[in-house]
Every structure is written in C-alpha cells, then in structure tokens.
C-alpha cells in the first residue's frame, strides 16, 4: 500500500518522487521533465503531469518523509514509468539537504528499444551530471552484454566502467556462468556519448576464457553512427610470392562530406604496399580516389627478375548536373600487368579509363566520351588497344504509333581512334534513320517490321608515307520478323511451341574496302541472343549485307510453381554466298549458318541448367558449348561452368579453349561448412589445373571463423605458381579480421 507522510515539502524542481526518478533516466540515457506534480496517496499506480509535460506513473509499497533528516524514502517494489521507459528498485531515497538520490536493491532500467540495465545500487549527486553504480550490468537489444564492477557517469557525457567486460555472445543456457566464446576485458572501459566511442585501457581479448591477445589501448565506435575515425580491423594473409602479410589501416572522418583511409600491407618477402583512399561528396557530385605504391620484384619476359617502383591509381567521379545532364570519369591504371594480380588489386583483364558527359530527355539520349584501355593480360597480345578521342553519340526516338502504327528513330555517332603501337589511327562519322512497328494479328501472329538506312564516313590519316584515305558507305535494310506461339494446357503444366521466322533484305555492300578499318566488329559469334538481329555485327565497322532468312523453334514446358524446361534451335541462310565477310569460327562464314541453340531448365531452388551450343551447319560438328549448372539438395550445393570453343579468327582467341570450373559447398551442420573449387584447362598445350581451393567456415551466433587454402597455377610469364592462405575472423559488432 502506498503511504505518504503529511506535510511533505516539495523539492526545488518538482515532486519528490518525480525528481527521485530522474537520475535513473539520466544514467541510462533518458530524460524526465523537471516540473512534475506530486502524486496523491493511493493503493493503485498514480500519474503525475504538469501542463505540457509527459506523465510519470509510479508505484511503491510505502512513501515516508523524515523531516528531521530531510530524506524522502520510497520502499517496496518501487517502479517509475514514463514514455515507455521503466525503472524498478526495492528502495529509493532523496536527501533534500545534499540533493543526493540513491536507488538500492536490484535497480533495473528498461528502454523502449529493448536495452536493459542493472545495478545493485546507484547514486547521483547535485545536478545529476555525476553518478555512481555498483555491480553494473547491461543487456542490449542485440544480446550484447556489459559487466562491470562499478559504473560512473561524469558530466552527463562519459560512462566509465571499471574491471569491465564486453561480449555479444549469448550466455550458455545450461551454465550461464560459463565463459563466452569471446569477450574483451579491460581495467577501464569508457563510453563517450558525445564522441560516440568505446575505449578500453589494458584490454585483454579472451577466447573461451583463455587470454589470447593484449593491447594497452583499444577503441571502436559505439555503433550509433556510421562513420568514426579510428583503426580498422586488420587483415592477415599468406602468399608464396609475398610471404606472410598483415594489413593495417586508419580511417579519418574529416568532415560529413569528406573522409580518408590510409594504411599499409606489410609482407615478410617484399617491401610494404602503402595504400590510401579519399572520398568527397558535393551537393550534386561525388569523387573517390584509391591508390597504392611499393618497391618490389617483377618478373621479366625472359624469366629474370627486376626490382622497381610499382603501384596503382583507381578513381571515379559522378556529377549530376541537372535533371537531364550528368558527367563522370573513371581511372584504372597499374604500373605493370603482373602487379594487379600479385597484390590482389583487381581480377579484370582490361582496365577501363574514361571521361564522359551525357544527356537524357524522354526517349532521347546524347553523350560524349573519351576512353583509354590498359590490357594487363599476362601473355602475348594480338590486339593493339586503342585510345578513343572522342566518341560522340546521339539517339532520338519518336512516340509510339506516331506514324503508320510505328515510331521513327534516328542516330548520329562520331569516333576518333588512336593506336599508339601501330599508328593505325582512324576517324568515323555515322548517321541513321529508321522506322519500326510491332503488331499482333487476330489469329495470334506476332509481327515486327523495321526499316533503316545508315550512312558512314571514314578517314584514315597519313601513315608511313601513305597518303590518307577517305571512304563512304550507305547501308539500308528492311527486316520483318514473325512468330506464332501455340499453347496447350495439361493438368499441371502448359506446353508452348513457338516457330519464328525473320526475313532481312539488304543490298550488296563493299565490305572489303581497305579504307574502312575493322576495330569494333572482330569478335562476332552467332548465338541465341543475336541470330534474329538484322545486323549481327556488334559494332559499326562491318555491316551484314545481302538478304537472308532466319528461322528457329522454341518449345517449353511450364508449371504453376515457375518450374520450366525450354529448348531453342535456330539457323540462318544467306541468299548470296560471301565467304570473306565473316571470320572463321563466327558461325556465319558459310552460306548456311551454324546451328545455335539453348536448353534451359529449372526446378524449384534445387536445379538450374543453361546449356548454349553451336554446331556446324554442314556436318553438325561441335563448335562451342557453354554449360552453367547448379544442383542443390540437402547439405550439398554444386555449381559448374563448362566452356568449349574453337578459335575465332581476327581476335585474340587463337587457340581452342576448353575449361571446367566447379564449386562444391557442403553444409556439415548449422555451424560448419566446407567449400571446394577448381578450374581445369583441357587445352592441349596448357592442360591441367589453373586453380584449386579448399575452404572451411564455422558460423557461431557471435563470431565467424573461416580459412581458405588456394593454389594458383600460372603461366610462365607471371612466374612460379603461387600458394595463398587466407584466414577470416568475424566478430559480431566489432568487424572482420581477414586477409
């Protein structure tokens, strides 16, 4: 029963119990209004509220005022509630003379977000800026726990805990006192609410109760903001080329729109790799710059080794000028073709560098750009990568059904190519207009008609005493495509058969004009994605002239659960033979093209198959096979990619390629998984493994531990094969330590 003594004096800032409740909310991050009316005596919970303030509800078995000592005491199941925040204690006292508030006996504070704080007793003095708690504990909403011998709040900003520990691991259900999988113990832990950091003095990292690492000082963000200056989690690795390595980096939060990261990768077999990153945001733009520099060994073509300065510079930027215009750039530069893979900078074969500006307006598009490519494939190259200075493009598209049931379109391009190695520079200007319509007949026949005309102009400047040349080309065509789907429903599936035919009419074009170089149309290869295109060359430099017919058949079975199996087979036939137009291996070098097709199948999440093929149009000999598959069932998941492709003239693909990639993941339990992978080449001259790897991962509620062993079998120009070992340790709420 709540009992209140008579003639109770009021505190300076409101009712006694409301003021007594305030320290608990301040200690745990909450805040009560200073002015709250006193509650009347009652056996039920009471509400206190001043005009404009939130109410404070409280209950207690007794409420007593000692007039001689000027102490107000609430005892027995004391509870305060405000804004869904709850404070409970067995006893609360407030000394009006010293203005000290004490909570005694299993003090508990519950926040609306689920965080819970505990203390054996707690005390605040004067203006509530300072406080002290004994046997302090905290259980956060994510399960993380703090335990401390004492907790002290200073200036309402810092919470200082002594002999404290932190862990995000859930306690053992059978033995809650058992040491967690990992925790950080420290002589002192300080949480600075203003700087939003947690710092540890004399910190020891424990694994299963065993100390494994010590640091005199450790700090990390408290998780309440995304960015905070400090050391990032280190990484560890081993490579047969670089030796054992450790990656250290420091993040610098310079301003809300600017930050930087500096660091170094230190190796036992090579000098350190110094790294840096800067990121800047503007009102309508953003820029990021990454770079690295070192002085290390590089293998020469003759097998020798030289030591030299090496590095990389990567950057990118984007400027959203207005609703229609934007501009940007990207740089990807490395010192040599071995550096990027040796230091795991990128796995790309050709690095793209460009600057551009582009405009979007409805269906229209315009752009101007310049490009530079750095080829870092570690082998002899057949292609001289050009520099594009510049490329201009404008595309226009009219409204649908604006003329004869179709829409007009137009385009303009201009291109300048510079080849530093061969000096074969060229300039090109093109313009085209077209009309396209799509309609469906009442019987279900789907038709599309396209009319197009394009003019090209080329100029090749003087080179090696040869006078510059100009060339012009006019390329019109008409293209009609029709298909008729036939569907039949069965009990559980629907069967669909769709024959498809296309007729393309075009004049005879002189594609052997020496004044027209071929820079963007070399890698033509027929497949299911381009067989019905009116011009199957991927670029502008070559056009597919003369007339032809293309035909194919697509059939499939589909059920209501999105399971399906689909098959396509197609071929094209040119009315006039032109053996010199297409490269050998393209599938179009004969009057009758190769057969191309695709088989796709999927069943729930357990089976996925995509088989793409090309067979000779004469004798059905295999030219190309590409198979992507995924089989998953129970604890196993196997993904595979198989490629077989014969050589393609006029490209870097000068040898027959045959390669198999496989990855197998086995879930041994909810925590344990094993991953194996391999890349195997079947090519006659370079048959054998290219890469093999084995990885083991353990996932726990509060940490992840993984290890991967990888063997790289490299070609002679890179040097010796390499062995790498990676370890990844992820600690909940702290970060990942990997290499």
Secondary structure, 3 states (H helix, E strand, C coil): CCCCCCCCCCECCECHHHHHHHHHHHHCCCCCCCCCCCCCCCCCCEEECCCCCCCEEEECCEEEEECCCCEEEEEEEEEEEECCEEEEEEEEEEECCCCEEEEEEEEEEECCCCCEEEEEEEEEECCCCEEEEEEEEEECCCCCEEEEEEEEEECCCEEEEEEEEEECCCCCCCCCCCCCCEEEEEEEEEEECCCCEEEEEEEEEEECCEEEEEEEEEEEECCCCCCCCEECCCEEEEECCCEEEEEEEEEEEEECCEEEEEEEEEECCCCCEEEEEEEEECCCEEEEEEEEEEEEEEECCCCCEEEEEEEEEEEEEEEECCCCEEEEEEEEEECCCCHHHHCCCCCCCEEEEEEEEEEEECCEEEEEEEEEEEECCCCCCCCCCCEEEEEEEEEEECCCCCECCEEEEEEEEEEEEECCCCCCCEEEEEEEEEEEEEEECCCCCEEEEEEEEEEEEEEECCECCECCEEEEEEEEEEEEEEEEEEEEECCCEEEEEEEEEEEEEECCCCCCCCCCCCCCCCCCCCCCCCCCCCCCCCCCCCCCCCCEEEEEEEEEEEECCCCEEEEEEEEEEECCCCCCCCCCCCCCCCCECCEEEEEEEEECCCEEEEEEEEECCCCCCEEEEEEEEEEEECCEEEEEEEEEECCCCCCCCCCCEEEEEEEEEEECCCCEEEEEEEEEECCCCCCEEEEEEEEEEEECCCEEEEEEEEEECCCCCCCCCEEEEEEEEEECCCEEEEC
